[in-house]
């Protein structure tokens, strides 16, 4: 999958434009590589999760290390991100991969086992099946103390497109602490291409 958009790291930080590429393997892994700029300086990022291990790297000019993160807190956080990223690969949510579903009105509750942890996500659907919004608690250090804790997260679909056999969100934005006075929108993106393989 390729996509582009804008991202910011902290509430008072400026928006940065980016272009990215992602590979998702259903129930197994995701890897995201993106390019942006800090002023005149080109920066590349690589975020990934596979076999219970998460990594986050930031490199200047594509090869000078600026930041590298790993460890149990990052892996815990990445499991929540994995279920969000998997909305672009709907086959990830089949019962054969361990997913379980329940419904209440226009809300669908998904529970997905990832590395022995049950990750729960609530989706708001339109009558035609469009995924309008998803919400879950994610493990994050975006707290007053800067320590990891469960933090509300939401993503909202603005447009959808059909790629191959799937119709998925193609324009969206995401926020931490949605519905509170500290809501922080940090991500806006449009999907350019998705290629599915069997």
Buried (B, 14 or more C-beta within 10 A) or exposed (E): BEBBBBBBEEEEEEEBEBEBBBEBEBBEBBBBBBBBEEEEEEBBBBBBBBEEBBBBBBBBEEEEEBEEEEEEBBBBBBBBBBBBBBBBBBBBBEEEBBBEEEEEEEEBEBBBBBBEEEBBBBBBBEEEEEBBBBBBBBBBEBBEEEEBEEBBBBBBBEEBBEBEEBBBBBBBBBBBBBEEEEEBBBBBBBBBEBEBEE
